[in-house]
Amino acid sequence: MSALTIRLPDEILDEVDKRSAKLHISRSEYIRLSIAKMNKGICEDERRAKLMETSHRVRKESMRINSEFAKVEHDPEA
């Protein structure tokens, strides 16, 4: 495991200390869990954005195809 040194404002460090004590885990473990949770959240946000983008493209294509079917339904000779 690699080591990382960070500087935090006293208020944030106090909050980390309080919350880690309440959870009965070390400060380092609390920070590791917090970073892991943030990384997971960012990955989920990226995945959600990619799915939305894909959904919009598929929807646009579906609308185009539906309009072609509608033309054929109303005028089979078209």
C-alpha positions as a Markdown table, in Angstrom:
| # | Residue | x | y | z |
|---|---|---|---|---|
| 1 | Met | 0.0 | 0.0 | 0.0 |
| 2 | Ser | 1.3 | 3.4 | -0.9 |
| 3 | Ala | 1.4 | 6.4 | 1.5 |
| 4 | Leu | -0.1 | 9.7 | 0.8 |
| 5 | Thr | 0.4 | 13.0 | 2.7 |
| 6 | Ile | -2.3 | 15.6 | 2.6 |
| 7 | Arg | -3.0 | 18.9 | 4.2 |
| 8 | Leu | -6.5 | 19.5 | 5.5 |
| 9 | Pro | -8.1 | 22.5 | 7.1 |
| 10 | Asp | -8.5 | 22.0 | 10.9 |
| 11 | Glu | -12.3 | 22.0 | 10.6 |
| 12 | Ile | -12.2 | 19.1 | 8.1 |
| 13 | Leu | -9.7 | 17.1 | 10.2 |
| 14 | Asp | -11.8 | 17.6 | 13.3 |
| 15 | Glu | -14.9 | 16.3 | 11.5 |
| 16 | Val | -12.9 | 13.3 | 10.2 |
| 17 | Asp | -11.8 | 12.6 | 13.8 |
| 18 | Lys | -15.3 | 12.8 | 15.2 |
| 19 | Arg | -16.9 | 10.7 | 12.5 |
| 20 | Ser | -14.1 | 8.0 | 12.5 |
| 21 | Ala | -14.4 | 7.8 | 16.3 |
| 22 | Lys | -18.1 | 7.4 | 16.1 |
| 23 | Leu | -17.7 | 4.6 | 13.6 |
| 24 | His | -14.9 | 3.0 | 15.7 |
| 25 | Ile | -12.4 | 3.1 | 12.8 |
| 26 | Ser | -9.1 | 4.8 | 12.3 |
| 27 | Arg | -8.8 | 8.2 | 10.7 |
| 28 | Ser | -6.9 | 6.6 | 7.8 |
| 29 | Glu | -9.7 | 4.0 | 7.3 |
| 30 | Tyr | -12.3 | 6.7 | 7.3 |
| 31 | Ile | -10.5 | 8.7 | 4.7 |
| 32 | Arg | -9.9 | 5.5 | 2.6 |
| 33 | Leu | -13.6 | 4.7 | 2.7 |
| 34 | Ser | -14.5 | 8.3 | 1.9 |
| 35 | Ile | -12.2 | 8.3 | -1.2 |
| 36 | Ala | -13.5 | 4.9 | -2.3 |
| 37 | Lys | -17.1 | 6.2 | -1.9 |
| 38 | Met | -16.4 | 9.3 | -3.9 |
| 39 | Asn | -14.6 | 7.3 | -6.7 |
| 40 | Lys | -17.6 | 5.0 | -6.9 |
| 41 | Gly | -20.0 | 7.9 | -7.1 |
| 42 | Ile | -18.0 | 9.5 | -9.9 |
| 43 | Cys | -17.9 | 6.3 | -11.8 |
| 44 | Glu | -21.7 | 5.9 | -11.4 |
| 45 | Asp | -22.2 | 9.5 | -12.6 |
| 46 | Glu | -20.0 | 8.9 | -15.6 |
| 47 | Arg | -21.9 | 5.7 | -16.4 |
| 48 | Arg | -25.3 | 7.4 | -16.0 |
| 49 | Ala | -24.2 | 10.2 | -18.3 |
| 50 | Lys | -23.0 | 7.7 | -20.9 |
| 51 | Leu | -26.3 | 5.8 | -20.7 |
| 52 | Met | -28.3 | 9.0 | -21.1 |
| 53 | Glu | -26.3 | 10.0 | -24.1 |
| 54 | Thr | -26.7 | 6.6 | -25.7 |
| 55 | Ser | -30.4 | 6.6 | -24.8 |
| 56 | His | -30.9 | 10.0 | -26.6 |
| 57 | Arg | -29.1 | 8.7 | -29.7 |
| 58 | Val | -31.2 | 5.5 | -29.7 |
| 59 | Arg | -34.4 | 7.5 | -29.1 |
| 60 | Lys | -33.6 | 9.8 | -32.1 |
| 61 | Glu | -33.0 | 6.8 | -34.3 |
| 62 | Ser | -36.2 | 5.1 | -33.1 |
| 63 | Met | -38.2 | 8.2 | -33.9 |
| 64 | Arg | -36.8 | 8.2 | -37.4 |
| 65 | Ile | -37.7 | 4.6 | -37.9 |
| 66 | Asn | -41.1 | 5.0 | -36.4 |
| 67 | Ser | -41.8 | 7.9 | -38.9 |
| 68 | Glu | -40.8 | 5.5 | -41.8 |
| 69 | Phe | -43.2 | 2.9 | -40.5 |
| 70 | Ala | -46.0 | 5.6 | -40.2 |
| 71 | Lys | -45.5 | 6.6 | -43.8 |
| 72 | Val | -45.8 | 3.0 | -44.9 |
| 73 | Glu | -48.9 | 2.4 | -42.8 |
| 74 | His | -50.6 | 5.5 | -44.2 |
| 75 | Asp | -49.4 | 5.0 | -47.8 |
| 76 | Pro | -48.3 | 1.4 | -48.5 |
| 77 | Glu | -47.2 | 2.5 | -52.0 |
| 78 | Ala | -44.7 | 5.0 | -50.7 |
